[in-house]
Amino acid sequence: MLRSYRVLAFSLASLASANAAFADPPKSPAASPAKQVVLISFDAAREISQWQRSRALAKRTGAHFTYFLSCVFLLSPETRQDYAGPGKAAGKSNVGFGASKQDVADRLEQVRLAAAEGHDIGSHACGHFDGKAWSKADWLTEFASVRRIFENAYAINGIQEPADWHDFAHHALVGFRAPYLSTGKALYEALPETGFQYDASGVSNGPIVPPTLNGTTRFALPLIPEGPKAKPVVAMDYNLYVRHSDGAEKPAMADAFAERAYQAFHAAFEAQYNGKRLPLELGFHFTLMNDGAYWNTLERFAGEVCAKADVECISFRDYVARQRAGQARAVVGG
């Protein structure tokens, strides 16, 4: 009888084992979607008050921004001759220069503070000239001016230089955006030779994952639907300014323009947040167009989305660093 029980127990155990073998494997917890990345940047980076305002916004929201600085704003009227653009006379610029030695000193202090707070300092070239027809040699000349003036700004202007400035300035500029978003083959030939890791001069038909070509990661401002007819517009304040008021100030319409801009940004964000979660880029200038409508929109938008637990408002530099770190791990692991 004892032997019969043993046989029965063995048979039941075998059956249970067989059933387990054919059962569905346990399901792993569903993977969390990737965080939504928002990339907010500023061109020219001139007015001190806008440096302060943007840094305060970043502190409130936890965001990190990219500032594309035109290097002529690091030259005073007395030192403007230190810059000569390709094919241009010395001391010429499409956007002027720093207002005074003190203005330059204040701007350098804002650059240092922003960098210390984790923001990305990029280059917007120097004189804001249209380089579409420039040769590779022209771009190399402009980039040489960018780095020389940035690294030596204190000395050029006769301002007391902080002890850590030169080392910081030598490594800080890893990104570039072309004035007027005007690019060409020669630019992309020059960029890898001048220490730039990324370019943010492109325009794309909606958000995309930025590709890396010849060592340069290429970001693009997306076209997003805007206005009553949802017509595409580049996701940048200047393009909205032209769309809304033909590039002329209409302060009486500022609130209406701000609301239109907000609705466009919000819809573009929601499309990605509830969809593929491709990085969303938004571009701004330090100029307060239409009585500051677009900066008001920026503060409203960033205040809502950047604080979300599953959203990251980060800089181009940090996005590239993560991308390259991920590629390096893949190579090592593969």
C-alpha positions as CSV (number, residue, x, y, z in Angstrom):
1,M,0.0,0.0,0.0
2,L,2.8,2.4,0.9
3,R,4.4,1.7,-2.5
4,S,1.0,2.7,-4.2
5,Y,0.9,6.0,-2.4
6,R,4.5,6.7,-3.5
7,V,3.6,6.0,-7.1
8,L,0.5,8.2,-6.9
9,A,2.5,11.0,-5.4
10,F,5.2,10.7,-8.1
11,S,2.5,10.8,-10.8
12,L,0.8,13.9,-9.4
13,A,4.2,15.6,-9.1
14,S,5.1,14.7,-12.7
15,L,1.7,16.0,-13.9
16,A,2.1,19.3,-12.0
17,S,5.6,19.7,-13.4
18,A,4.3,19.1,-17.0
19,N,1.5,21.5,-16.5
20,A,3.9,24.1,-15.2
21,A,6.1,23.6,-18.3
22,F,3.2,24.4,-20.6
23,A,1.7,27.3,-18.6
24,D,2.2,30.9,-19.7
25,P,5.4,32.4,-18.2
26,P,4.8,35.0,-15.6
27,K,4.3,38.5,-17.0
28,S,6.8,41.1,-16.2
29,P,5.5,44.5,-15.1
30,A,4.7,46.9,-18.0
31,A,7.7,49.1,-18.9
32,S,7.2,52.7,-18.1
33,P,7.2,55.0,-21.1
34,A,10.2,57.2,-21.6
35,K,10.1,60.6,-20.1
36,Q,8.9,63.4,-22.4
37,V,11.9,65.6,-23.2
38,V,11.4,69.3,-23.9
39,L,14.3,71.4,-25.2
40,I,14.0,75.1,-24.7
41,S,16.6,77.5,-26.1
42,F,17.3,81.2,-26.4
43,D,19.1,83.0,-29.3
44,A,21.4,86.0,-29.1
45,A,21.3,86.2,-25.2
46,R,21.8,89.9,-24.9
47,E,19.6,91.6,-22.4
48,I,20.7,91.2,-18.7
49,S,17.1,91.3,-17.5
50,Q,16.2,88.4,-19.7
51,W,19.1,86.3,-18.4
52,Q,17.8,87.0,-14.9
53,R,14.2,86.2,-15.9
54,S,15.0,83.0,-17.6
55,R,17.2,81.8,-14.8
56,A,14.5,82.5,-12.3
57,L,12.0,80.5,-14.5
58,A,14.5,77.6,-14.5
59,K,14.7,77.6,-10.7
60,R,10.9,77.6,-10.4
61,T,10.4,74.7,-12.8
62,G,13.6,72.6,-12.5
63,A,14.4,73.2,-16.2
64,H,17.8,73.6,-17.8
65,F,18.0,75.8,-20.9
66,T,20.4,76.4,-23.8
67,Y,21.6,79.9,-24.4
68,F,23.0,80.5,-27.9
69,L,25.3,83.6,-27.3
70,S,26.3,86.0,-30.1
71,C,30.0,86.7,-29.2
72,V,29.8,90.4,-30.3
73,F,27.8,91.0,-27.1
74,L,31.1,90.3,-25.2
75,L,32.7,93.3,-26.9
76,S,32.2,96.8,-25.8
77,P,32.0,99.8,-28.2
78,E,35.7,100.4,-27.4
79,T,36.7,96.8,-28.2
80,R,34.4,96.1,-31.2
81,Q,37.4,96.2,-33.6
82,D,38.5,92.9,-32.1
83,Y,35.9,91.2,-34.4
84,A,35.9,91.0,-38.2
85,G,33.4,88.7,-39.8
86,P,34.2,86.8,-43.0
87,G,34.4,89.3,-45.8
88,K,33.4,92.1,-43.4
89,A,35.3,95.1,-42.1
90,A,36.4,95.0,-38.4
91,G,33.8,96.3,-35.9
92,K,30.8,95.4,-38.1
93,S,27.9,93.4,-36.8
94,N,24.2,92.9,-37.8
95,V,23.1,93.0,-34.1
96,G,25.5,95.6,-32.6
97,F,27.8,95.0,-29.7
98,G,27.8,95.3,-25.9
99,A,26.5,98.6,-24.7
100,S,29.5,99.3,-22.4
101,K,32.3,97.7,-20.5
102,Q,30.0,97.3,-17.5
103,D,27.3,95.8,-19.7
104,V,29.8,93.2,-21.0
105,A,30.9,92.5,-17.4
106,D,27.3,92.0,-16.3
107,R,26.7,89.6,-19.2
108,L,29.8,87.6,-18.5
109,E,28.6,87.2,-14.9
110,Q,25.2,86.0,-16.1
111,V,27.0,83.4,-18.3
112,R,29.0,82.2,-15.3
113,L,25.9,82.0,-13.1
114,A,23.9,80.2,-15.7
115,A,26.6,77.6,-16.3
116,A,27.0,77.1,-12.6
117,E,23.3,76.4,-12.4
118,G,23.6,73.6,-15.0
119,H,22.5,75.5,-18.2
120,D,24.1,75.0,-21.6
121,I,26.1,77.9,-23.2
122,G,26.1,77.5,-26.9
123,S,27.3,79.7,-29.8
124,H,25.2,81.8,-32.1
125,A,28.3,82.8,-34.1
126,C,29.4,86.5,-33.7
127,G,28.1,89.1,-36.0
128,H,24.8,87.4,-36.9
129,F,25.6,87.4,-40.6
130,D,23.9,85.0,-43.0
131,G,26.5,82.3,-43.7
132,K,24.6,80.3,-46.2
133,A,27.1,81.1,-49.0
134,W,30.2,81.0,-46.8
135,S,32.9,78.5,-47.5
136,K,34.3,76.1,-45.0
137,A,37.3,78.5,-44.5
138,D,34.8,81.3,-43.8
139,W,33.1,79.2,-41.1
140,L,36.4,78.2,-39.6
141,T,37.3,81.9,-39.4
142,E,34.1,82.8,-37.7
143,F,34.4,79.9,-35.2
144,A,38.0,81.0,-34.4
145,S,36.6,84.4,-33.6
146,V,33.8,82.8,-31.5
147,R,36.3,80.9,-29.3
148,R,38.9,83.6,-29.1
149,I,36.5,86.3,-28.0
150,F,34.6,84.0,-25.6
151,E,37.8,82.6,-23.9
152,N,39.5,86.0,-23.7
153,A,36.5,88.3,-23.1
154,Y,37.6,89.5,-19.7
155,A,41.1,90.3,-20.9
156,I,39.9,92.0,-24.2
157,N,37.7,94.3,-22.2
158,G,40.1,94.9,-19.4
159,I,37.8,93.3,-16.8
160,Q,39.2,91.3,-13.8
161,E,39.0,87.7,-14.8
162,P,37.8,85.0,-12.4
163,A,40.4,82.3,-11.7
164,D,38.3,79.5,-13.3
165,W,37.1,81.4,-16.4
166,H,39.6,80.3,-19.0
167,D,39.4,76.6,-18.3
168,F,35.6,76.8,-18.3
169,A,35.4,78.9,-21.4
170,H,37.8,76.6,-23.2
171,H,35.4,73.6,-22.8
172,A,32.0,75.3,-22.6
173,L,31.0,75.7,-26.2
174,V,29.8,72.4,-27.5
175,G,26.8,73.5,-29.5
176,F,25.9,75.9,-32.3
177,R,22.9,77.5,-33.9
178,A,23.4,79.4,-37.1
179,P,22.0,83.0,-37.4
180,Y,18.7,83.0,-39.4
181,L,18.9,79.1,-39.2
182,S,20.9,79.6,-42.4
183,T,23.1,76.6,-43.2
184,G,25.0,74.8,-46.0
185,K,27.3,72.0,-46.8
186,A,30.4,74.1,-45.7
187,L,29.0,74.6,-42.2
188,Y,28.7,70.9,-41.6
189,E,32.2,70.3,-42.9
190,A,33.5,72.9,-40.5
191,L,31.6,72.0,-37.3
192,P,33.4,68.7,-36.5
193,E,36.8,70.4,-36.8
194,T,36.0,73.1,-34.3
195,G,34.9,71.1,-31.2
196,F,31.2,71.4,-31.6
197,Q,29.2,68.3,-30.7
198,Y,25.8,69.4,-32.0
199,D,24.1,71.9,-34.3
200,A,20.6,73.2,-33.7
201,S,20.0,75.1,-36.9
202,G,17.6,72.7,-38.6
203,V,13.9,72.8,-39.2
204,S,11.9,69.6,-39.4
205,N,8.3,68.6,-40.4
206,G,7.3,67.9,-36.8
207,P,9.4,66.6,-33.8
208,I,12.1,64.1,-34.7
209,V,14.9,62.1,-32.9
210,P,18.0,64.1,-33.8
211,P,20.4,62.1,-35.9
212,T,24.2,62.2,-35.5
213,L,26.0,62.7,-38.8
214,N,29.8,62.9,-39.1
215,G,30.1,63.3,-35.4
216,T,27.6,66.2,-35.1
217,T,24.2,65.7,-33.6
218,R,21.7,67.7,-35.6
219,F,18.7,69.2,-33.8
220,A,15.8,70.8,-35.7
221,L,13.0,73.1,-34.6
222,P,9.7,71.4,-35.6
223,L,6.9,72.8,-37.6
224,I,3.8,72.7,-35.4
225,P,0.1,73.5,-36.1
226,E,-0.9,77.0,-35.0
227,G,-3.9,79.3,-35.2
228,P,-7.6,78.8,-36.2
229,K,-6.6,76.9,-39.4
230,A,-3.8,74.9,-37.7
231,K,-1.3,76.1,-40.3
232,P,2.3,74.8,-39.7
233,V,4.8,77.3,-38.2
234,V,8.3,76.9,-36.9
235,A,8.2,76.5,-33.1
236,M,10.0,79.7,-32.4
237,D,8.8,83.1,-31.0
238,Y,10.1,85.1,-34.0
239,N,8.1,82.9,-36.5
240,L,5.0,83.4,-34.4
241,Y,5.7,87.2,-34.3
242,V,5.8,87.2,-38.1
243,R,2.7,85.0,-38.3
244,H,0.7,87.0,-35.8
245,S,1.6,90.6,-36.7
246,D,3.8,90.6,-39.8
247,G,6.8,91.3,-37.6
248,A,5.4,94.6,-36.3
249,E,4.5,95.4,-32.7
250,K,0.8,95.1,-31.8
251,P,0.8,95.4,-28.0
252,A,-3.0,95.7,-27.8
253,M,-3.1,92.1,-29.2
254,A,-0.5,90.7,-26.8
255,D,-2.9,88.6,-24.7
256,A,-4.5,87.1,-27.8
257,F,-1.2,86.3,-29.4
258,A,0.0,84.8,-26.1
259,E,-3.0,82.5,-26.0
260,R,-2.5,81.4,-29.6
261,A,1.1,80.6,-28.9
262,Y,0.2,78.7,-25.7
263,Q,-2.4,76.6,-27.5
264,A,0.1,75.7,-30.2
265,F,2.8,74.8,-27.8
266,H,0.4,72.9,-25.6
267,A,-1.0,70.9,-28.5
268,A,2.4,70.0,-29.8
269,F,3.4,68.9,-26.3
270,E,0.3,66.8,-25.8
271,A,0.7,65.1,-29.2
272,Q,4.1,63.8,-28.1
273,Y,3.3,63.3,-24.4
274,N,0.4,61.0,-25.4
275,G,2.1,59.6,-28.4
276,K,5.7,58.6,-29.3
277,R,7.3,61.0,-26.9
278,L,9.8,62.4,-29.4
279,P,11.8,65.3,-28.0
280,L,10.0,68.7,-28.5
281,E,12.1,71.8,-29.3
282,L,10.9,75.3,-28.7
283,G,13.0,78.4,-29.5
284,F,13.0,81.9,-28.2
285,H,14.9,85.2,-28.3
286,F,15.7,87.6,-25.6
287,T,13.8,90.3,-27.5
288,L,10.3,90.8,-26.0
289,M,8.1,90.7,-29.2
290,N,4.5,91.8,-29.2
291,D,4.9,93.3,-25.7
292,G,6.4,90.1,-24.3
293,A,3.6,87.8,-25.4
294,Y,5.8,84.9,-26.2
295,W,7.8,85.0,-23.0
296,N,4.5,85.1,-21.1
297,T,3.6,82.0,-23.0
298,L,6.9,80.4,-22.2
299,E,6.5,81.0,-18.5
300,R,3.0,79.6,-18.5
301,F,3.9,76.6,-20.6
302,A,7.2,75.7,-18.7
303,G,5.4,76.2,-15.4
304,E,2.9,73.5,-16.4
305,V,5.0,70.9,-18.1
306,C,8.6,71.1,-16.8
307,A,7.5,70.3,-13.3
308,K,5.7,67.0,-14.3
309,A,7.3,63.9,-12.9
310,D,7.5,62.2,-16.4
311,V,8.8,65.3,-18.2
312,E,12.3,66.6,-18.5
313,C,13.1,70.1,-19.7
314,I,16.8,69.7,-20.4
315,S,19.5,71.3,-22.5
316,F,20.8,70.2,-25.9
317,R,24.2,69.5,-24.3
318,D,22.7,67.2,-21.7
319,Y,20.6,65.4,-24.4
320,V,23.7,64.8,-26.5
321,A,25.7,63.6,-23.4
322,R,23.0,61.0,-22.6
323,Q,22.7,59.9,-26.2
324,R,26.5,59.4,-26.5
325,A,26.7,57.7,-23.1
326,G,23.9,55.3,-24.2
327,Q,25.7,54.5,-27.5
328,A,29.0,53.9,-25.6
329,R,27.2,51.4,-23.2
330,A,25.7,49.6,-26.2
331,V,29.1,49.2,-27.8
332,V,30.6,47.9,-24.6
333,G,27.7,45.6,-23.9
334,G,27.5,44.3,-27.5
